Amino acid sequence: MVRPRIGIVDDEIGMRDALSALLTENEFDPVPMECISDFNVVRKSVKLDLVIIDLQLRNESGLELAKAIRKTEDLPIVMLTGQGDETDQIVGLETGADDYLLKPFNPRELVARIKAVLRRYQPNQHNAVSADDTAGRISFGRMMVDQQDRALYGPDGEEIVLTNAEFRLLEYFLARPNKVISRLDLLTELGSDLTKYVDRTVDVLILRLRRKIEENPSKPIHLQTRRGQGYIFVLQASAIEP
């Protein structure tokens, strides 16, 4: 069985060694790199399945590397950072990173996140949704979510790719339809790492999700804002008036 090949871009040798050992123990094939130049060289000859990027590289920006990757390929990205500047956290999400962990992190949690992201990128064996076996599927409007496959399908039956963070947010709302959810509840319930995020991080995730599930993101039908209260997810447009 071929082990998933995981790139590690971190300028701290201790962190690279620790991550390499962790990944090896969990049946991954680590490819440690110190800087962006190393990554550019490795990518010419090595096929990576996912890359872990430290946000604060020495004299470089992990954000810039993530942006460059997103411009040229659909490589899964997990970003690591300390509790730094609010803007860096928000921009990190806006680059399309699939997940985002703050240091120090639980090693088991990182492994679980990597596995979840890799599952999301596995080629779907069915390009369209069949009408059979609807267990574990939830519909809203013209969209359908398959909770077992952790996939979102559009009106044409084609999958709409969500990052892990986007899917987690959608899944949380779907479990609480037509209920107003505050920012604090979102930050608390979505994961221990998100409790350290700022309110604007939630806004960024909401905006990204709306762009993928709403016909007009500026006038959302399903993922609505309740001013001064939080957000509400409406399964059917006629269920609750804005």
Backbone as CSV, one residue per row, in Angstrom:
resi,resn,N_x,N_y,N_z,CA_x,CA_y,CA_z,C_x,C_y,C_z
1,MET,0.841,-1.186,0.000,0.000,0.000,0.000,0.882,1.244,0.000
2,VAL,0.617,2.157,-0.922,1.422,3.366,-1.036,1.035,4.342,0.069
3,ARG,2.027,4.830,0.773,1.764,5.794,1.836,1.561,7.187,1.249
4,PRO,0.591,7.945,1.764,0.438,9.328,1.305,1.714,10.114,1.584
5,ARG,2.136,10.895,0.613,3.379,11.662,0.743,3.041,13.073,1.199
6,ILE,3.540,13.440,2.372,3.187,14.712,3.001,4.401,15.638,3.044
7,GLY,4.297,16.775,2.397,5.358,17.768,2.454,5.285,18.563,3.752
8,ILE,6.430,18.930,4.269,6.519,19.752,5.486,7.409,20.943,5.164
9,VAL,6.855,22.143,5.179,7.648,23.342,4.926,7.710,24.126,6.228
10,ASP,8.838,24.008,6.918,9.021,24.666,8.222,10.506,24.956,8.395
11,ASP,10.843,26.169,8.807,12.253,26.543,8.902,12.903,26.101,10.206
12,GLU,12.129,25.521,11.140,12.691,25.038,12.395,12.978,23.537,12.280
13,ILE,14.253,23.189,12.379,14.634,21.784,12.191,13.981,20.891,13.236
14,GLY,13.836,21.401,14.462,13.201,20.598,15.507,11.759,20.263,15.155
15,MET,11.036,21.236,14.615,9.652,21.000,14.225,9.573,20.052,13.039
16,ARG,10.483,20.231,12.065,10.487,19.332,10.906,10.732,17.897,11.342
17,ASP,11.700,17.708,12.245,12.019,16.363,12.713,10.846,15.754,13.481
18,ALA,10.210,16.574,14.325,9.081,16.076,15.118,7.903,15.697,14.217
19,LEU,7.623,16.549,13.228,6.530,16.249,12.307,6.849,15.027,11.451
20,SER,8.093,14.908,11.028,8.496,13.752,10.221,8.312,12.459,11.011
21,ALA,8.722,12.476,12.282,8.572,11.279,13.121,7.096,10.957,13.337
22,LEU,6.294,11.980,13.591,4.857,11.786,13.805,4.194,11.191,12.565
23,LEU,4.518,11.737,11.407,3.911,11.259,10.167,4.344,9.824,9.852
24,THR,5.624,9.533,10.071,6.134,8.182,9.814,5.425,7.159,10.708
25,GLU,5.236,7.513,11.976,4.566,6.615,12.917,3.124,6.334,12.499
26,ASN,2.532,7.282,11.771,1.130,7.150,11.382,0.965,6.785,9.903
27,GLU,2.010,6.128,9.360,1.967,5.549,8.024,1.835,6.585,6.908
28,PHE,2.504,7.723,7.094,2.659,8.705,6.032,4.123,8.731,5.622
29,ASP,4.377,9.267,4.455,5.749,9.410,3.971,6.109,10.895,3.998
30,PRO,6.846,11.366,5.016,7.141,12.793,5.144,8.227,13.253,4.175
31,VAL,8.076,14.467,3.685,9.087,15.089,2.827,9.404,16.454,3.434
32,PRO,10.393,16.533,4.331,10.694,17.798,5.020,11.428,18.788,4.112
33,MET,11.043,20.066,4.227,11.659,21.145,3.461,11.808,22.367,4.363
34,GLU,12.886,23.101,4.160,13.176,24.233,5.040,12.563,25.534,4.552
35,CYS,12.399,25.688,3.245,11.999,26.986,2.708,11.230,26.808,1.401
36,ILE,10.766,27.919,0.860,10.002,27.906,-0.384,10.840,27.397,-1.547
37,SER,12.116,27.759,-1.565,12.993,27.277,-2.639,13.085,25.765,-2.629
38,ASP,13.187,25.183,-1.432,13.213,23.729,-1.325,11.936,23.123,-1.893
39,PHE,10.816,23.748,-1.565,9.531,23.251,-2.061,9.488,23.285,-3.585
40,ASN,9.940,24.394,-4.164,9.910,24.523,-5.622,10.773,23.464,-6.307
41,VAL,11.887,23.126,-5.679,12.764,22.093,-6.240,12.115,20.713,-6.104
42,VAL,11.574,20.427,-4.919,10.972,19.117,-4.655,9.794,18.867,-5.588
43,ARG,8.985,19.890,-5.834,7.769,19.715,-6.640,8.073,19.323,-8.085
44,LYS,9.294,19.546,-8.527,9.644,19.188,-9.903,9.790,17.677,-10.088
45,SER,10.045,16.970,-8.983,10.295,15.534,-9.112,9.491,14.666,-8.159
46,VAL,8.813,15.286,-7.192,8.081,14.518,-6.186,6.599,14.889,-6.217
47,LYS,5.739,13.885,-6.260,4.294,14.129,-6.219,3.827,14.084,-4.768
48,LEU,3.413,15.228,-4.245,2.926,15.310,-2.880,1.413,15.121,-2.852
49,ASP,0.935,14.504,-1.771,-0.509,14.339,-1.592,-1.094,15.454,-0.728
50,LEU,-0.237,16.106,0.062,-0.659,17.200,0.939,0.599,17.910,1.409
51,VAL,0.471,19.187,1.753,1.618,19.909,2.286,1.221,20.654,3.555
52,ILE,2.076,20.541,4.566,1.925,21.292,5.816,2.850,22.495,5.726
53,ILE,2.295,23.692,5.901,3.083,24.920,5.750,3.049,25.726,7.044
54,ASP,4.222,26.079,7.537,4.306,26.988,8.678,4.069,28.410,8.166
55,LEU,3.170,29.120,8.812,2.831,30.474,8.365,4.033,31.406,8.430
56,GLN,4.804,31.321,9.512,5.911,32.236,9.731,7.239,31.566,9.394
57,LEU,7.597,31.571,8.131,8.901,31.065,7.714,9.946,32.170,7.863
58,ARG,11.185,31.785,8.068,12.245,32.767,8.251,12.465,33.564,6.959
59,ASN,12.259,34.858,7.042,12.450,35.778,5.906,11.533,35.470,4.722
60,GLU,10.503,34.643,4.954,9.555,34.292,3.897,8.149,34.222,4.487
61,SER,7.177,34.093,3.628,5.796,34.010,4.082,5.157,32.716,3.627
62,GLY,4.662,31.952,4.597,3.930,30.746,4.257,2.662,31.057,3.485
63,LEU,2.094,32.241,3.740,0.901,32.664,3.002,1.189,32.781,1.517
64,GLU,2.339,33.364,1.186,2.699,33.530,-0.225,2.869,32.185,-0.908
65,LEU,3.437,31.230,-0.192,3.592,29.895,-0.756,2.222,29.267,-1.003
66,ALA,1.316,29.400,-0.030,-0.029,28.845,-0.195,-0.742,29.481,-1.386
67,LYS,-0.608,30.792,-1.535,-1.232,31.480,-2.665,-0.663,30.985,-3.989
68,ALA,0.644,30.801,-4.034,1.287,30.334,-5.263,0.808,28.929,-5.624
69,ILE,0.655,28.078,-4.609,0.166,26.720,-4.850,-1.246,26.762,-5.421
70,ARG,-2.096,27.583,-4.825,-3.491,27.660,-5.257,-3.628,28.169,-6.691
71,LYS,-2.673,28.942,-7.154,-2.735,29.471,-8.516,-2.445,28.413,-9.569
72,THR,-1.717,27.374,-9.177,-1.246,26.412,-10.171,-1.772,24.992,-9.990
73,GLU,-2.211,24.627,-8.765,-2.635,23.246,-8.561,-3.581,23.119,-7.373
74,ASP,-4.229,21.972,-7.307,-5.209,21.708,-6.255,-4.603,20.813,-5.186
75,LEU,-3.469,21.235,-4.642,-2.769,20.465,-3.620,-3.347,20.798,-2.243
76,PRO,-3.775,19.798,-1.469,-4.296,20.061,-0.128,-3.258,20.764,0.747
77,ILE,-3.720,21.745,1.530,-2.833,22.547,2.365,-3.348,22.574,3.797
78,VAL,-2.466,22.265,4.744,-2.748,22.455,6.162,-1.728,23.465,6.669
79,MET,-2.192,24.555,7.272,-1.295,25.608,7.749,-1.142,25.526,9.260
80,LEU,0.087,25.789,9.716,0.401,25.822,11.141,0.906,27.207,11.501
81,THR,0.498,27.703,12.651,0.980,29.004,13.089,0.801,29.158,14.584
82,GLY,1.560,30.089,15.152,1.347,30.470,16.535,0.183,31.435,16.599
83,GLN,-0.143,31.891,17.780,-1.251,32.822,17.925,-0.779,34.209,17.498
84,GLY,-0.670,34.401,16.216,-0.128,35.633,15.670,-1.172,36.663,15.372
85,ASP,-0.861,37.469,14.371,-1.707,38.588,14.002,-3.038,38.118,13.432
86,GLU,-4.108,38.819,13.787,-5.454,38.485,13.311,-5.519,38.462,11.788
87,THR,-4.864,39.422,11.160,-4.901,39.508,9.705,-4.299,38.271,9.063
88,ASP,-3.202,37.759,9.615,-2.575,36.554,9.068,-3.520,35.366,9.135
89,GLN,-4.252,35.241,10.234,-5.181,34.131,10.370,-6.268,34.209,9.314
90,ILE,-6.819,35.394,9.104,-7.902,35.573,8.144,-7.412,35.363,6.723
91,VAL,-6.271,35.955,6.393,-5.719,35.795,5.050,-5.371,34.340,4.800
92,GLY,-4.902,33.641,5.840,-4.586,32.233,5.688,-5.800,31.436,5.259
93,LEU,-6.952,31.746,5.824,-8.177,31.080,5.411,-8.574,31.477,3.998
94,GLU,-8.360,32.741,3.662,-8.763,33.227,2.345,-7.910,32.644,1.227
95,THR,-6.726,32.149,1.536,-5.897,31.536,0.492,-6.485,30.197,0.036
96,GLY,-7.414,29.661,0.824,-7.991,28.373,0.479,-7.347,27.221,1.206
97,ALA,-6.631,27.508,2.305,-6.060,26.423,3.101,-7.185,25.501,3.555
98,ASP,-6.937,24.203,3.505,-7.975,23.236,3.841,-8.179,23.097,5.340
99,ASP,-7.148,23.372,6.096,-7.292,23.377,7.545,-6.188,24.235,8.132
100,TYR,-6.354,24.588,9.422,-5.525,25.614,10.025,-5.395,25.295,11.503
101,LEU,-4.200,24.965,11.973,-3.996,24.645,13.382,-3.042,25.631,14.020
102,LEU,-3.363,25.988,15.244,-2.518,26.900,15.996,-1.568,26.112,16.891
103,LYS,-0.311,26.559,16.943,0.665,25.943,17.833,0.478,26.479,19.251
104,PRO,0.719,25.657,20.260,1.015,24.216,20.175,-0.258,23.426,19.878
105,PHE,-0.120,22.329,19.162,-1.282,21.529,18.791,-1.103,20.102,19.299
106,ASN,-2.208,19.393,19.397,-2.183,17.992,19.797,-1.772,17.161,18.587
107,PRO,-0.700,16.368,18.684,-0.257,15.570,17.531,-1.346,14.682,16.959
108,ARG,-2.159,14.075,17.824,-3.230,13.210,17.345,-4.255,14.007,16.555
109,GLU,-4.473,15.256,16.979,-5.426,16.098,16.257,-4.900,16.433,14.866
110,LEU,-3.606,16.730,14.770,-3.021,17.029,13.465,-3.162,15.836,12.526
111,VAL,-2.871,14.649,13.027,-2.992,13.443,12.195,-4.434,13.263,11.739
112,ALA,-5.380,13.477,12.654,-6.799,13.337,12.308,-7.196,14.356,11.240
113,ARG,-6.689,15.578,11.359,-7.003,16.616,10.366,-6.435,16.249,9.002
114,ILE,-5.204,15.758,8.988,-4.574,15.373,7.719,-5.384,14.275,7.041
115,LYS,-5.795,13.284,7.809,-6.584,12.186,7.237,-7.913,12.685,6.699
116,ALA,-8.541,13.616,7.420,-9.824,14.163,6.972,-9.665,14.931,5.668
117,VAL,-8.615,15.740,5.577,-8.388,16.512,4.354,-8.104,15.578,3.181
118,LEU,-7.302,14.563,3.395,-6.992,13.617,2.325,-8.245,12.894,1.839
119,ARG,-9.141,12.561,2.769,-10.393,11.911,2.362,-11.208,12.824,1.461
120,ARG,-11.179,14.115,1.764,-11.952,15.073,0.968,-11.409,15.189,-0.449
121,TYR,-10.135,14.865,-0.638,-9.517,15.011,-1.954,-9.477,13.712,-2.740
122,GLN,-9.954,12.634,-2.136,-9.967,11.377,-2.878,-10.948,11.495,-4.030
123,PRO,-10.579,11.000,-5.223,-11.496,11.066,-6.362,-12.806,10.397,-6.038
124,ASN,-13.909,11.087,-6.330,-15.225,10.525,-6.071,-15.534,9.446,-7.100
125,GLN,-15.903,8.312,-6.625,-16.167,7.202,-7.529,-17.434,7.410,-8.342
126,HIS,-18.287,8.322,-7.890,-19.524,8.587,-8.613,-19.577,10.074,-8.928
127,ASN,-19.476,10.432,-10.179,-19.476,11.839,-10.557,-20.818,12.488,-10.306
128,ALA,-21.879,11.722,-10.366,-23.210,12.271,-10.127,-23.875,11.488,-9.002
129,VAL,-24.846,12.119,-8.360,-25.538,11.492,-7.261,-26.666,10.633,-7.800
130,SER,-26.756,9.393,-7.368,-27.864,8.549,-7.789,-29.038,8.755,-6.855
131,ALA,-30.181,8.308,-7.284,-31.385,8.477,-6.482,-31.503,7.384,-5.423
132,ASP,-30.627,6.385,-5.508,-30.697,5.250,-4.592,-29.933,5.530,-3.298
133,ASP,-30.346,4.845,-2.244,-29.621,4.873,-0.969,-29.379,6.289,-0.485
134,THR,-30.424,6.925,0.001,-30.348,8.318,0.435,-30.038,8.450,1.922
135,ALA,-29.730,7.346,2.592,-29.402,7.405,4.012,-28.186,8.288,4.230
136,GLY,-28.267,9.150,5.242,-27.142,10.021,5.550,-27.030,11.219,4.635
137,ARG,-28.088,11.493,3.859,-28.061,12.637,2.962,-29.075,13.674,3.392
138,ILE,-28.691,14.926,3.313,-29.557,16.039,3.697,-29.651,17.005,2.525
139,SER,-30.866,17.396,2.181,-31.067,18.343,1.088,-31.473,19.701,1.630
140,PHE,-30.993,20.737,0.984,-31.469,22.088,1.273,-31.509,22.830,-0.063
141,GLY,-32.682,23.406,-0.367,-32.838,24.031,-1.678,-32.568,23.013,-2.768
142,ARG,-31.637,23.346,-3.655,-31.261,22.442,-4.750,-29.935,21.741,-4.474
143,MET,-29.460,21.850,-3.250,-28.197,21.241,-2.855,-28.444,19.960,-2.054
144,MET,-27.443,19.095,-2.032,-27.530,17.873,-1.244,-26.176,17.566,-0.624
145,VAL,-26.212,17.200,0.656,-25.001,16.853,1.390,-25.023,15.365,1.711
146,ASP,-23.958,14.682,1.349,-23.772,13.276,1.712,-22.839,13.250,2.915
147,GLN,-23.402,12.977,4.085,-22.615,13.046,5.312,-21.607,11.910,5.416
148,GLN,-21.918,10.769,4.832,-20.981,9.647,4.894,-19.733,9.937,4.065
149,ASP,-19.928,10.458,2.855,-18.797,10.779,1.983,-18.239,12.169,2.252
150,ARG,-18.903,12.933,3.130,-18.506,14.311,3.440,-18.365,15.109,2.141
151,ALA,-19.460,15.111,1.385,-19.444,15.765,0.080,-20.709,16.592,-0.115
152,LEU,-20.576,17.701,-0.850,-21.688,18.575,-1.200,-21.914,18.481,-2.704
153,TYR,-23.179,18.296,-3.106,-23.512,18.190,-4.521,-24.469,19.309,-4.925
154,GLY,-24.232,19.851,-6.118,-25.064,20.922,-6.640,-26.275,20.401,-7.373
155,PRO,-27.068,21.314,-7.972,-28.300,20.925,-8.668,-28.075,19.939,-9.812
156,ASP,-26.892,19.975,-10.422,-26.604,19.091,-11.548,-26.026,17.746,-11.099
157,GLY,-25.920,17.537,-9.784,-25.386,16.281,-9.275,-23.883,16.231,-9.195
158,GLU,-23.204,17.304,-9.604,-21.753,17.344,-9.550,-21.300,17.834,-8.176
159,GLU,-20.173,17.307,-7.715,-19.673,17.696,-6.401,-19.134,19.121,-6.409
160,ILE,-19.478,19.849,-5.358,-18.925,21.178,-5.112,-17.870,21.015,-4.037
161,VAL,-16.624,21.260,-4.375,-15.523,20.985,-3.452,-15.514,22.005,-2.315
162,LEU,-15.531,21.493,-1.093,-15.414,22.320,0.111,-14.112,21.985,0.818
163,THR,-13.514,22.990,1.446,-12.385,22.708,2.307,-12.910,22.026,3.566
164,ASN,-12.021,21.437,4.337,-12.435,20.763,5.557,-13.135,21.737,6.506
165,ALA,-12.606,22.943,6.638,-13.212,23.933,7.532,-14.607,24.320,7.052
166,GLU,-14.776,24.471,5.740,-16.082,24.825,5.187,-17.089,23.708,5.431
167,PHE,-16.659,22.464,5.236,-17.589,21.344,5.436,-17.980,21.226,6.902
168,ARG,-17.018,21.406,7.792,-17.321,21.333,9.225,-18.348,22.381,9.614
169,LEU,-18.219,23.584,9.043,-19.167,24.658,9.335,-20.557,24.296,8.810
170,LEU,-20.633,23.815,7.561,-21.911,23.431,6.978,-22.555,22.300,7.775
171,GLU,-21.762,21.317,8.141,-22.277,20.172,8.903,-22.855,20.624,10.245
172,TYR,-22.197,21.580,10.878,-22.671,22.093,12.165,-24.031,22.776,12.012
173,PHE,-24.162,23.589,10.961,-25.431,24.269,10.725,-26.539,23.282,10.382
174,LEU,-26.227,22.274,9.574,-27.247,21.311,9.152,-27.805,20.520,10.334
175,ALA,-26.995,20.363,11.372,-27.457,19.655,12.566,-28.360,20.532,13.428
176,ARG,-28.436,21.832,13.089,-29.229,22.785,13.881,-30.027,23.694,12.941
177,PRO,-30.859,23.118,12.088,-31.597,23.940,11.121,-32.572,24.895,11.791
178,ASN,-32.706,26.077,11.196,-33.693,27.073,11.624,-33.483,27.540,13.071
179,LYS,-32.241,27.441,13.531,-31.911,27.874,14.891,-30.825,28.943,14.816
180,VAL,-31.013,30.035,15.536,-30.014,31.094,15.539,-28.792,30.636,16.331
181,ILE,-27.618,30.723,15.696,-26.358,30.302,16.315,-25.460,31.525,16.464
182,SER,-24.984,31.774,17.656,-24.118,32.932,17.888,-22.689,32.636,17.446
183,ARG,-21.898,33.681,17.250,-20.478,33.499,16.925,-19.772,32.707,18.015
184,LEU,-20.084,33.024,19.253,-19.430,32.331,20.365,-19.706,30.843,20.306
185,ASP,-20.942,30.463,19.995,-21.263,29.043,19.879,-20.468,28.393,18.750
186,LEU,-20.342,29.101,17.623,-19.575,28.566,16.499,-18.117,28.361,16.888
187,LEU,-17.538,29.359,17.532,-16.135,29.270,17.924,-15.910,28.142,18.923
188,THR,-16.881,27.938,19.808,-16.749,26.919,20.849,-16.965,25.512,20.309
189,GLU,-17.957,25.359,19.454,-18.372,24.031,19.031,-17.590,23.470,17.855
190,LEU,-16.985,24.313,17.030,-16.345,23.814,15.820,-14.972,23.201,16.052
191,GLY,-14.424,23.356,17.230,-13.132,22.725,17.482,-12.309,23.534,18.442
192,SER,-11.446,22.865,19.189,-10.652,23.542,20.210,-9.739,24.592,19.602
193,ASP,-9.247,24.355,18.377,-8.358,25.331,17.756,-9.106,26.592,17.393
194,LEU,-10.392,26.447,17.009,-11.152,27.619,16.590,-11.511,28.516,17.768
195,THR,-11.426,28.012,19.010,-11.742,28.858,20.138,-10.728,29.983,20.274
196,LYS,-9.571,29.833,19.616,-8.534,30.860,19.690,-8.641,31.854,18.538
197,TYR,-9.573,31.617,17.627,-9.727,32.504,16.489,-10.518,33.747,16.893
198,VAL,-10.424,34.749,16.076,-11.152,35.985,16.312,-12.489,35.916,15.592
199,ASP,-13.410,36.827,15.956,-14.735,36.824,15.363,-14.683,36.927,13.842
200,ARG,-13.765,37.729,13.315,-13.720,37.917,11.870,-13.396,36.634,11.127
201,THR,-12.740,35.699,11.788,-12.451,34.417,11.155,-13.752,33.702,10.817
202,VAL,-14.717,33.745,11.709,-16.026,33.158,11.438,-16.651,33.836,10.227
203,ASP,-16.543,35.158,10.156,-17.115,35.891,9.021,-16.510,35.433,7.702
204,VAL,-15.198,35.187,7.697,-14.526,34.743,6.476,-15.044,33.370,6.055
205,LEU,-15.171,32.451,7.010,-15.678,31.117,6.696,-17.122,31.178,6.202
206,ILE,-17.920,32.023,6.826,-19.310,32.193,6.396,-19.357,32.695,4.955
207,LEU,-18.539,33.694,4.645,-18.505,34.256,3.296,-18.098,33.204,2.280
208,ARG,-17.063,32.426,2.586,-16.593,31.390,1.661,-17.663,30.337,1.423
209,LEU,-18.366,29.936,2.494,-19.403,28.917,2.350,-20.574,29.454,1.532
210,ARG,-20.947,30.700,1.772,-22.044,31.302,1.013,-21.751,31.328,-0.486
211,ARG,-20.520,31.596,-0.833,-20.161,31.647,-2.245,-20.382,30.314,-2.936
212,LYS,-20.389,29.225,-2.165,-20.511,27.893,-2.750,-21.922,27.320,-2.676
213,ILE,-22.751,27.848,-1.767,-24.085,27.250,-1.613,-25.217,28.190,-1.985
214,GLU,-24.936,29.467,-2.140,-25.990,30.436,-2.437,-25.925,30.890,-3.898
215,GLU,-27.094,31.043,-4.540,-27.124,31.582,-5.899,-26.648,33.028,-5.902
216,ASN,-27.032,33.771,-4.881,-26.590,35.162,-4.732,-26.034,35.325,-3.313
217,PRO,-24.711,35.187,-3.131,-24.125,35.243,-1.785,-24.421,36.537,-1.030
218,SER,-24.655,37.637,-1.753,-24.947,38.902,-1.079,-26.372,38.943,-0.543
219,LYS,-27.219,38.034,-1.036,-28.592,37.923,-0.548,-28.884,36.454,-0.252
220,PRO,-28.262,35.938,0.796,-28.361,34.498,1.074,-29.772,34.058,1.446
221,ILE,-30.145,32.897,0.941,-31.438,32.304,1.255,-31.305,31.307,2.403
222,HIS,-30.216,30.541,2.390,-30.046,29.487,3.386,-29.221,29.931,4.591
223,LEU,-28.024,30.440,4.365,-27.143,30.842,5.461,-27.318,32.337,5.712
224,GLN,-28.259,32.657,6.585,-28.656,34.039,6.822,-28.007,34.611,8.082
225,THR,-27.863,35.918,8.097,-27.348,36.634,9.269,-28.509,37.185,10.076
226,ARG,-28.418,37.057,11.367,-29.365,37.710,12.267,-28.593,38.780,13.018
227,ARG,-28.795,40.011,12.610,-28.016,41.120,13.153,-28.080,41.160,14.678
228,GLY,-26.891,41.191,15.275,-26.798,41.258,16.727,-27.005,39.928,17.424
229,GLN,-27.311,38.858,16.652,-27.570,37.550,17.261,-26.612,36.471,16.764
230,GLY,-26.367,36.443,15.453,-25.503,35.415,14.894,-25.975,34.999,13.519
231,TYR,-26.077,33.680,13.308,-26.444,33.154,12.001,-27.525,32.089,12.153
232,ILE,-28.282,31.874,11.075,-29.305,30.845,11.056,-29.260,30.141,9.712
233,PHE,-29.411,28.822,9.725,-29.395,28.055,8.477,-30.809,27.569,8.184
234,VAL,-31.326,28.001,7.030,-32.697,27.666,6.640,-32.639,26.599,5.549
235,LEU,-33.196,25.429,5.840,-33.176,24.338,4.873,-34.037,24.649,3.659
236,GLN,-35.237,25.133,3.910,-36.143,25.480,2.819,-36.424,26.975,2.880
237,ALA,-36.358,27.625,1.723,-36.445,29.086,1.663,-37.710,29.619,2.283
238,SER,-38.798,28.858,2.217,-40.090,29.344,2.721,-40.277,29.078,4.217
239,ALA,-39.291,28.365,4.816,-39.456,27.960,6.212,-39.414,29.138,7.169
240,ILE,-38.496,30.057,6.929,-38.330,31.218,7.811,-38.065,32.439,6.960
241,GLU,-38.739,33.476,7.217,-38.508,34.718,6.484,-37.327,35.447,7.087
242,PRO,-36.461,36.096,6.274,-35.304,36.825,6.790,-35.755,37.925,7.737
